[in-house]
Amino acid sequence: MSIVANAPNPLIAACQMTSTANKDQNFATCSRLVREAASRSACMVFLPEAFDFIGSSTEETLSQAETLQGDLIQRYKGLARECGVWLSLGGFHERGNDWENDRRIYNSHLILDGKGSVVSVYRKTHLFDVELEGRVSLKESKFTIPGPEIIPPVSTPVGKVGLEICYDLRFPEISLALAQEGAELLTFPSAFTLTTGLAHWEVLLRARAIETQCYVVAAAQTGRHNERRTSFGHAMVVDPWGCVVAQCTEGTGLCYAQVDLQYVRRIRQEMPIVMHRRADLYGKVAAIKATPNL
Ligand SMILES: O=C(O)CNC(=O)[C@H](CS)NC(=O)CCC(=O)C(=O)O
């Protein structure tokens, strides 16, 4: 144990919640969680994908989408300012550029600073189009535009934060790219399905932490959102050695972790995997193209 009284490592909080279609109710839940984290001196709070709402149909989802200038983000800006905390708003249903014509959205992850300014926006690049017979059927691309780019890590009071969302977790290339650009923490705000979460959630998060030597912060949706959607939960923080250092219990709540950037540096020094990478060999893997449906 090394809790140094005069030089505490900054504290972060990862949230877990059950969004419904009711935006006001979800905001009330999130603002309670953020206030609680702030009262315990967390300096950055991470909210999950779809912290704004989870609709029970495509129509309901689209009808509630807003722009970054809309009322909801305005309210979150006020919350960040009032509490003086940085916020990761992981997975906002953002109206796309050509909304009037195509009614399509982005799945957007925003970072707000402690004054309430938007300092970064990442739009989810890998969309969840998955059909597991009798268990999972989601086609995100039906109403979502894939983000065009990876966003460089953002400097925050807890370190350089790389932005991802949920299903991005399954594509190690984006995590490696963010680590290469200097990320010290990777974020995966999520709404993992129960089926895939049981099988894959923790092992994927720990793998991304170990291979990038980053902290991994994964806020999560949990429980039953409507008659058709249930999420896995298990919001957690993993340290750069792959240890789960915080995890939420059942239901709505938070878990806390201290971020030790010295530890990141030490692990990278002791096991310099970046130096050992054989980039000369992997070209073919990175270049694999999607093949048409089998
Ligand atoms: O639909 C919304 O409103 C918000 N978006 C989501 O919940 C997204 C797309 S449907 N969910 C996932 O990516 C689950 C990934 C997953 O479960 C896995 O990779 O196994």
The ligand as a Gaussian input file, in Angstrom:
#p B3LYP/6-31G(d) Opt

LIG

0 1
 O      -28.088000       1.918000     -29.074000
 C      -27.843000       2.866000     -28.329000
 O      -28.708000       3.684000     -27.977000
 C      -26.437000       3.030000     -27.808000
 N      -25.517000       2.149000     -28.467000
 C      -25.257000       0.893000     -28.109000
 O      -25.808000       0.382000     -27.157000
 C      -24.204000       0.124000     -28.898000
 C      -24.673000      -0.045000     -30.317000
 S      -26.185000      -0.932000     -30.490000
 N      -23.923000      -1.137000     -28.266000
 C      -22.782000      -1.812000     -28.450000
 O      -21.885000      -1.382000     -29.170000
 C      -22.662000      -3.145000     -27.717000
 C      -21.360000      -3.866000     -27.999000
 C      -21.348000      -5.230000     -27.395000
 O      -22.205000      -5.620000     -26.633000
 C      -20.237000      -6.142000     -27.754000
 O      -19.249000      -5.732000     -28.389000
 O      -20.343000      -7.331000     -27.386000

